[in-house]
Each structure stands twice: as structure tokens, then as C-alpha cells.
């Protein structure tokens, strides 16, 4: 397999998938639900009980989307890339309808862009998750994967995106702590990359300790924004997007600087020391 623009349009999958209420609760715990107060967010962290119906965090769909949009992509690329050079560059997630707590689905994806950055290549995939019986999709997940050291093959560099609506001081500054064992919780939802729990593997990748999954940071931020701007109501979630600038570490406190303009919230996520972790953030919600 050669890395070039001819990859655009290649179909990935389909793969079967399923989940149940336990999987949904486990994901909620993995992105920090109940950490500040275990008696809050019970609708996400416990099964239906006493008339309370369990609901699902919208970003739960990034798990299945990544299985095809990233996992199947690596299978197609084969030895043309070294998975150890891959970084998650950007993520956009769109909810088309809320998830049920139990479902059997089919996951499909397509390569939608390949950009030559000179010293790297960015490959974008778009995944959809739908009922196995041909129902309407639940969500659309767009992943941009950054492959270091593979570039200069003569392709287009691609567009540059700029943050919107972030002039002046933020409207709100939110803080959310992660646990020192956050990555161990999150990996139980299926991401077993040793970069997030094996100190020796992390050292070989240039880190002094294991880093937090990018999609865990993404989920933690999405959970906090949904609570702050939409009362934790999944029905109001439209989309969440952002660019990964630096990895967070388990135990970091995340600072979210947010600017609201109608149904759109622009945001930047920083470590408490000011380092930017997630940029070009945009959260869109239904009024």
C-alpha cells in the first residue's frame, strides 16, 4: 500500500458491534462521571432503577467509530506505516440521534482526505454507526490521524483551520480534575494501547510516564461542557470537535476556557500551567 491521494474514497469495514447498559456505565466512569460526587450523574453511571432511566453520554460513539476509522485504517495501510508514529490529530463527533443503552449495530467508514505535511501525513476517516437492521445512523465520527515521518510524497498540504469566537477573556472558565488512575478506567472500554499504562512503552515513545488517552480527555471535556451548557441532557448535544495539541497525563486538572455565541461554544483546554492540550474546540448544542 502506497501513501498518496488515491486512498481517498477507500471504504473501511463494515464491522459488527454491540453494547449494553454495563458498557455505557463503564464509559461514563471512564470519562469521570461521579468522581466529584458519586451521587450525581447516576443516570449515566447506574442501570435503570426505581423509575430512573439510564442514559448514554453522546461521545460514547467514538469507541465504535475508532474501531473502523482507526483500526481498519491501520489494517488497510499495512506496513506502509508504523503505528508507533501515529498520533490522533483532530476529532469531530456528531450525534444524529441519542444512543439507546443496548444495541446491535454495523460500523462503516471511508477515507475522506490524505494530506502531505512534508514531514508527516494526515489521513482523515469518517465513521458511521447504525442499527444492524438498516436503521438511521446514530452518529458520525471524524478522525484525523497524524503519521510522523511519512511525508514529502507530493500531495496537497491541506487546509488550516483557525479558532472562532475567542477574542477577549473567556465567558466561563471551567476546571475538571482527572484521576491518577483515569487511564486504567478508560482502557476498560476497549483502548488497550500500552502507551497509556506501560511506563517502558511510554518511555520509548518519548514520555516520562504513560499519557492519558486523547479520547478520554475529549470525553471528560465533553461531559463537563454538556453539564455546564445543557444540564447534562444528551438530547441537546449536536457535535463536539477539537485539535489535540499535547497529551494530558492522568491526574492533570484540565482548565476549559469557553466563549459562547448562541448555540456554539468555542473552547480551549489547558493544563493548569497554561499549556494548551486541546485547541480549535467547538461544542454545538440545541437550544
C-alpha positions as a Markdown table, in Angstrom:
| # | Residue | x | y | z |
|---|---|---|---|---|
| 1 | Unk | 0.0 | 0.0 | 0.0 |
| 2 | Unk | 1.4 | 3.4 | -1.0 |
| 3 | Unk | 0.5 | 6.6 | 0.8 |
| 4 | Unk | -1.0 | 9.0 | -1.7 |
| 5 | Unk | -4.2 | 10.8 | -2.6 |
| 6 | Unk | -5.6 | 7.7 | -4.3 |
| 7 | Unk | -6.5 | 6.4 | -0.8 |
| 8 | Unk | -9.4 | 9.0 | -0.7 |
| 9 | Unk | -12.7 | 7.1 | -1.2 |
| 10 | Unk | -11.4 | 3.7 | 0.1 |
| 11 | Unk | -14.2 | 2.1 | 2.2 |
| 12 | Unk | -13.4 | 0.6 | 5.6 |
| 13 | Unk | -15.5 | -2.1 | 7.3 |
| 14 | Unk | -18.3 | -2.8 | 7.7 |
| 15 | Unk | -17.8 | -4.3 | 11.2 |
| 16 | Unk | -20.4 | -5.6 | 13.6 |
| 17 | Unk | -20.7 | -4.0 | 17.0 |
| 18 | Unk | -22.9 | -4.1 | 20.1 |
| 19 | Unk | -23.1 | -2.7 | 23.6 |
| 20 | Unk | -25.3 | -3.0 | 26.7 |
| 21 | Unk | -26.1 | -0.9 | 29.7 |
| 22 | Unk | -22.9 | -2.0 | 31.5 |
| 23 | Unk | -20.7 | -0.8 | 28.6 |
| 24 | Unk | -22.4 | 2.6 | 28.8 |
| 25 | Unk | -21.9 | 2.9 | 32.5 |
| 26 | Unk | -18.3 | 1.8 | 32.2 |
| 27 | Unk | -17.6 | 4.5 | 29.6 |
| 28 | Unk | -19.3 | 7.1 | 31.8 |
| 29 | Unk | -17.0 | 6.2 | 34.7 |
| 30 | Unk | -14.0 | 6.2 | 32.3 |
| 31 | Unk | -14.6 | 9.9 | 31.4 |
| 32 | Unk | -15.0 | 10.9 | 35.1 |
| 33 | Unk | -18.7 | 10.7 | 35.8 |
| 34 | Unk | -19.3 | 10.6 | 39.5 |
| 35 | Unk | -15.8 | 11.5 | 40.5 |
| 36 | Unk | -16.7 | 14.8 | 42.1 |
| 37 | Unk | -19.8 | 13.4 | 43.8 |
| 38 | Unk | -20.8 | 9.7 | 43.3 |
| 39 | Unk | -24.5 | 10.6 | 44.0 |
| 40 | Unk | -24.6 | 12.9 | 40.9 |
| 41 | Unk | -24.7 | 11.7 | 37.3 |
| 42 | Unk | -26.4 | 8.5 | 38.4 |
| 43 | Unk | -28.4 | 8.4 | 35.2 |
| 44 | Unk | -25.2 | 7.8 | 33.4 |
| 45 | Unk | -23.3 | 5.6 | 35.9 |
| 46 | Unk | -26.0 | 3.1 | 37.0 |
| 47 | Unk | -28.5 | 0.9 | 35.4 |
| 48 | Unk | -32.2 | 1.9 | 35.3 |
| 49 | Unk | -33.6 | 1.6 | 38.8 |
| 50 | Unk | -36.5 | 2.9 | 40.8 |
| 51 | Unk | -38.1 | 4.6 | 37.8 |
| 52 | Unk | -34.9 | 6.4 | 36.7 |
| 53 | Unk | -33.9 | 5.6 | 33.1 |
| 54 | Unk | -30.3 | 5.1 | 32.2 |
| 55 | Unk | -28.9 | 7.5 | 29.5 |
| 56 | Unk | -25.8 | 7.4 | 27.5 |
| 57 | Unk | -23.1 | 10.1 | 27.0 |
| 58 | Unk | -23.1 | 11.1 | 23.3 |
| 59 | Unk | -19.3 | 10.7 | 22.9 |
| 60 | Unk | -19.7 | 7.0 | 23.7 |
| 61 | Unk | -19.8 | 6.6 | 19.9 |
| 62 | Unk | -16.1 | 7.5 | 19.5 |
| 63 | Unk | -15.3 | 4.0 | 20.7 |
| 64 | Unk | -17.0 | 2.1 | 17.9 |
| 65 | Unk | -16.1 | 4.8 | 15.4 |
| 66 | Unk | -12.4 | 4.4 | 16.1 |
| 67 | Unk | -12.6 | 0.6 | 15.7 |
| 68 | Unk | -13.2 | 1.1 | 12.0 |
| 69 | Unk | -11.9 | 4.7 | 11.4 |
| 70 | Unk | -8.6 | 3.9 | 13.0 |
| 71 | Unk | -8.3 | 0.1 | 13.5 |
| 72 | Unk | -9.5 | -0.8 | 10.0 |
| 73 | Unk | -7.4 | 2.1 | 8.5 |
| 74 | Unk | -4.2 | 0.6 | 10.0 |
| 75 | Unk | -5.1 | -2.8 | 8.5 |
| 76 | Unk | -5.5 | -1.2 | 5.1 |
| 77 | Unk | -2.3 | 0.7 | 5.3 |
| 78 | Unk | -0.3 | -2.4 | 6.5 |
| 79 | Unk | 3.4 | -1.9 | 6.5 |
| 80 | Unk | 3.2 | 1.5 | 4.8 |
| 81 | Unk | 3.1 | 3.0 | 8.3 |
| 82 | Unk | 4.4 | 2.3 | 11.7 |
| 83 | Unk | 1.5 | 2.5 | 14.2 |
| 84 | Unk | 4.1 | 3.7 | 16.8 |
| 85 | Unk | 4.4 | 7.0 | 14.8 |
| 86 | Unk | 0.6 | 7.6 | 14.8 |
| 87 | Unk | -0.9 | 10.5 | 16.8 |
| 88 | Unk | -4.6 | 11.4 | 17.0 |
| 89 | Unk | -4.6 | 14.9 | 15.4 |
| 90 | Unk | -8.2 | 16.0 | 15.4 |
| 91 | Unk | -11.6 | 14.6 | 16.3 |
| 92 | Unk | -15.2 | 15.7 | 15.4 |
| 93 | Unk | -18.2 | 13.8 | 16.7 |
| 94 | Unk | -21.8 | 14.5 | 15.6 |
| 95 | Unk | -24.8 | 13.0 | 17.3 |
| 96 | Unk | -27.6 | 12.2 | 14.8 |
| 97 | Unk | -29.9 | 10.6 | 17.4 |
| 98 | Unk | -29.3 | 9.6 | 21.0 |
| 99 | Unk | -27.9 | 6.2 | 21.8 |
| 100 | Unk | -30.0 | 3.5 | 23.4 |
| 101 | Unk | -28.4 | 1.6 | 26.3 |
| 102 | Unk | -28.5 | -1.6 | 24.3 |
| 103 | Unk | -28.0 | -2.0 | 20.6 |
| 104 | Unk | -26.6 | -4.2 | 17.8 |
| 105 | Unk | -25.0 | -2.1 | 15.1 |
| 106 | Unk | -23.0 | -2.0 | 11.9 |
| 107 | Unk | -20.0 | 0.3 | 11.7 |
| 108 | Unk | -18.7 | 1.7 | 8.4 |
| 109 | Unk | -16.1 | 4.2 | 7.4 |
| 110 | Unk | -14.4 | 5.9 | 4.5 |
| 111 | Unk | -11.1 | 7.6 | 4.0 |
| 112 | Unk | -12.1 | 11.2 | 3.1 |
| 113 | Unk | -8.8 | 13.1 | 3.0 |
| 114 | Unk | -5.0 | 12.5 | 2.7 |
| 115 | Unk | -2.7 | 15.5 | 3.3 |
| 116 | Unk | 1.1 | 15.7 | 2.8 |
| 117 | Unk | 2.5 | 17.9 | 5.6 |
| 118 | Unk | 6.1 | 17.5 | 4.4 |
| 119 | Unk | 7.4 | 15.6 | 7.5 |
| 120 | Unk | 4.2 | 13.8 | 8.1 |
| 121 | Unk | 0.9 | 12.6 | 6.6 |
| 122 | Unk | -2.6 | 13.3 | 7.9 |
| 123 | Unk | -5.3 | 10.8 | 7.0 |
| 124 | Unk | -8.9 | 11.6 | 7.7 |
| 125 | Unk | -11.6 | 9.0 | 8.1 |
| 126 | Unk | -15.4 | 9.4 | 8.7 |
| 127 | Unk | -17.2 | 6.6 | 10.5 |
| 128 | Unk | -21.0 | 6.0 | 10.9 |
| 129 | Unk | -22.7 | 3.7 | 13.4 |
| 130 | Unk | -26.2 | 2.4 | 12.5 |
| 131 | Unk | -28.6 | -0.3 | 13.6 |
| 132 | Unk | -27.8 | -3.6 | 12.1 |
| 133 | Unk | -31.3 | -3.8 | 10.6 |
| 134 | Unk | -30.7 | -0.9 | 8.4 |
| 135 | Unk | -31.9 | 1.9 | 10.6 |
| 136 | Unk | -30.8 | 5.5 | 10.5 |
| 137 | Unk | -27.2 | 6.2 | 11.8 |
| 138 | Unk | -26.8 | 7.2 | 15.4 |
| 139 | Unk | -23.7 | 9.3 | 14.9 |
| 140 | Unk | -20.8 | 10.3 | 12.6 |
| 141 | Unk | -17.2 | 10.3 | 13.9 |
| 142 | Unk | -14.4 | 12.1 | 12.0 |
| 143 | Unk | -10.9 | 11.2 | 12.9 |
| 144 | Unk | -7.7 | 12.9 | 11.6 |
| 145 | Unk | -4.7 | 10.7 | 12.3 |
| 146 | Unk | -1.2 | 12.2 | 12.1 |
| 147 | Unk | 1.7 | 9.8 | 10.9 |
| 148 | Unk | 5.0 | 11.2 | 11.8 |
| 149 | Unk | 8.0 | 10.8 | 9.5 |
| 150 | Unk | 5.9 | 9.8 | 6.4 |
| 151 | Unk | 5.6 | 12.8 | 4.1 |
| 152 | Unk | 7.0 | 14.6 | 1.1 |
| 153 | Unk | 5.3 | 12.4 | -1.4 |
| 154 | Unk | 4.0 | 15.4 | -3.4 |
| 155 | Unk | 0.4 | 15.7 | -2.1 |
| 156 | Unk | -1.5 | 18.7 | -1.2 |
| 157 | Unk | -0.8 | 20.2 | 2.3 |
| 158 | Unk | -4.5 | 20.6 | 3.2 |
| 159 | Unk | -6.5 | 23.4 | 4.8 |
| 160 | Unk | -5.5 | 25.2 | 8.0 |
| 161 | Unk | -8.3 | 25.8 | 10.5 |
| 162 | Unk | -8.5 | 28.8 | 12.8 |
| 163 | Unk | -10.3 | 29.1 | 16.1 |
| 164 | Unk | -13.5 | 31.1 | 16.2 |
| 165 | Unk | -15.1 | 33.5 | 18.7 |
| 166 | Unk | -12.2 | 33.6 | 21.2 |
| 167 | Unk | -11.5 | 37.3 | 21.4 |
| 168 | Unk | -11.0 | 38.7 | 24.8 |
| 169 | Unk | -11.4 | 36.9 | 28.2 |
| 170 | Unk | -13.5 | 33.7 | 28.2 |
| 171 | Unk | -17.1 | 33.8 | 29.2 |
| 172 | Unk | -16.5 | 30.9 | 31.5 |
| 173 | Unk | -13.5 | 29.1 | 33.0 |
| 174 | Unk | -14.3 | 25.5 | 34.0 |
| 175 | Unk | -12.0 | 23.1 | 35.8 |
| 176 | Unk | -12.2 | 19.4 | 35.9 |
| 177 | Unk | -9.8 | 17.0 | 37.7 |
| 178 | Unk | -8.7 | 13.7 | 36.3 |
| 179 | Unk | -7.8 | 10.8 | 38.5 |
| 180 | Unk | -4.2 | 9.3 | 38.7 |
| 181 | Unk | -5.8 | 6.0 | 37.6 |
| 182 | Unk | -8.0 | 7.6 | 34.9 |
| 183 | Unk | -6.3 | 5.8 | 32.0 |
| 184 | Unk | -6.8 | 2.4 | 33.7 |
| 185 | Unk | -10.5 | 3.1 | 34.0 |
| 186 | Unk | -10.8 | 4.3 | 30.4 |
| 187 | Unk | -8.9 | 1.4 | 28.9 |
| 188 | Unk | -11.7 | -1.0 | 30.2 |
| 189 | Unk | -13.8 | 0.5 | 27.4 |
| 190 | Unk | -11.5 | -1.2 | 24.8 |
| 191 | Unk | -8.5 | 1.0 | 24.1 |
| 192 | Unk | -5.6 | -1.1 | 25.2 |
| 193 | Unk | -2.7 | 0.9 | 23.7 |
| 194 | Unk | 0.2 | 0.3 | 26.1 |
| 195 | Unk | 1.2 | 4.0 | 25.7 |
| 196 | Unk | -1.5 | 4.7 | 28.4 |
| 197 | Unk | -0.4 | 2.2 | 31.1 |
| 198 | Unk | 3.0 | 0.8 | 30.4 |
| 199 | Unk | 5.9 | 3.0 | 31.6 |
| 200 | Unk | 8.5 | 1.3 | 29.4 |
| 201 | Unk | 6.4 | 1.7 | 26.3 |
| 202 | Unk | 5.7 | 5.3 | 27.1 |
| 203 | Unk | 9.4 | 5.9 | 27.6 |
| 204 | Unk | 10.2 | 4.5 | 24.2 |
| 205 | Unk | 7.6 | 7.0 | 22.8 |
| 206 | Unk | 9.4 | 9.9 | 24.5 |
| 207 | Unk | 7.2 | 10.3 | 27.6 |
| 208 | Unk | 8.4 | 10.1 | 31.2 |
| 209 | Unk | 5.2 | 8.3 | 32.1 |
| 210 | Unk | 2.0 | 6.9 | 30.4 |
| 211 | Unk | -0.2 | 9.6 | 28.9 |
| 212 | Unk | -4.0 | 9.8 | 29.1 |
| 213 | Unk | -5.9 | 8.6 | 26.1 |
| 214 | Unk | -6.7 | 11.6 | 23.8 |
| 215 | Unk | -10.3 | 10.4 | 23.5 |
| 216 | Unk | -10.5 | 10.2 | 27.3 |
| 217 | Unk | -9.5 | 13.8 | 27.6 |
| 218 | Unk | -12.1 | 14.5 | 24.8 |
| 219 | Unk | -14.8 | 12.7 | 26.7 |
| 220 | Unk | -14.0 | 14.4 | 30.0 |
| 221 | Unk | -14.3 | 17.8 | 28.3 |
| 222 | Unk | -17.5 | 16.8 | 26.5 |
| 223 | Unk | -19.0 | 15.7 | 29.8 |
| 224 | Unk | -18.1 | 18.9 | 31.5 |
| 225 | Unk | -19.4 | 21.1 | 28.7 |
| 226 | Unk | -22.7 | 19.1 | 28.4 |
| 227 | Unk | -23.2 | 19.6 | 32.2 |
| 228 | Unk | -22.4 | 23.3 | 32.1 |
| 229 | Unk | -24.3 | 24.4 | 29.0 |
| 230 | Unk | -27.0 | 21.7 | 28.5 |
| 231 | Unk | -27.8 | 20.5 | 32.0 |
| 232 | Unk | -26.3 | 17.1 | 31.1 |
| 233 | Unk | -29.1 | 16.4 | 28.7 |
| 234 | Unk | -27.9 | 14.2 | 25.8 |
| 235 | Unk | -30.8 | 15.3 | 23.7 |
| 236 | Unk | -29.3 | 18.8 | 23.4 |
| 237 | Unk | -25.9 | 17.5 | 22.1 |
| 238 | Unk | -25.2 | 18.2 | 18.4 |
| 239 | Unk | -21.4 | 18.0 | 18.0 |
| 240 | Unk | -18.0 | 18.3 | 19.6 |
| 241 | Unk | -14.7 | 18.9 | 17.8 |
| 242 | Unk | -11.2 | 19.9 | 18.6 |
| 243 | Unk | -7.5 | 19.5 | 17.7 |
| 244 | Unk | -5.1 | 17.6 | 20.0 |
| 245 | Unk | -2.1 | 19.8 | 20.7 |
| 246 | Unk | -0.4 | 18.0 | 23.6 |
| 247 | Unk | -1.3 | 14.9 | 25.7 |
| 248 | Unk | -2.8 | 15.1 | 29.2 |
| 249 | Unk | -1.4 | 13.0 | 32.0 |
| 250 | Unk | -3.6 | 11.0 | 34.4 |
| 251 | Unk | -4.0 | 13.3 | 37.5 |
| 252 | Unk | -3.9 | 16.5 | 35.5 |
| 253 | Unk | -6.5 | 19.2 | 36.2 |
| 254 | Unk | -8.0 | 20.4 | 32.9 |
| 255 | Unk | -8.9 | 24.1 | 32.5 |
| 256 | Unk | -11.6 | 24.8 | 29.9 |
| 257 | Unk | -11.7 | 28.4 | 28.7 |
| 258 | Unk | -15.1 | 28.8 | 26.9 |
| 259 | Unk | -16.7 | 31.5 | 24.7 |
| 260 | Unk | -20.4 | 31.1 | 23.9 |
| 261 | Unk | -22.1 | 32.5 | 20.8 |
| 262 | Unk | -25.7 | 31.3 | 20.6 |
| 263 | Unk | -25.8 | 27.5 | 20.0 |
| 264 | Unk | -22.0 | 27.3 | 19.6 |
| 265 | Unk | -19.4 | 27.3 | 22.4 |
| 266 | Unk | -15.8 | 27.8 | 21.3 |
| 267 | Unk | -13.2 | 26.5 | 23.8 |
| 268 | Unk | -9.5 | 25.8 | 24.5 |
| 269 | Unk | -8.4 | 23.2 | 27.0 |
| 270 | Unk | -5.2 | 23.8 | 29.0 |
| 271 | Unk | -3.2 | 22.2 | 31.7 |
| 272 | Unk | -3.2 | 24.3 | 34.9 |
| 273 | Unk | 0.3 | 25.5 | 34.0 |
| 274 | Unk | -1.2 | 27.1 | 30.8 |
| 275 | Unk | -0.1 | 24.5 | 28.2 |
| 276 | Unk | -2.7 | 24.0 | 25.5 |
| 277 | Unk | -3.9 | 20.4 | 25.3 |
| 278 | Unk | -6.9 | 20.8 | 23.0 |
| 279 | Unk | -7.4 | 23.7 | 20.6 |
| 280 | Unk | -9.9 | 24.8 | 18.0 |
| 281 | Unk | -12.6 | 23.4 | 20.2 |
| 282 | Unk | -16.3 | 23.8 | 19.3 |
| 283 | Unk | -19.3 | 22.4 | 21.1 |
| 284 | Unk | -22.7 | 22.8 | 19.4 |
| 285 | Unk | -25.9 | 22.2 | 21.2 |
| 286 | Unk | -29.7 | 22.5 | 20.5 |
| 287 | Unk | -31.3 | 25.4 | 22.3 |
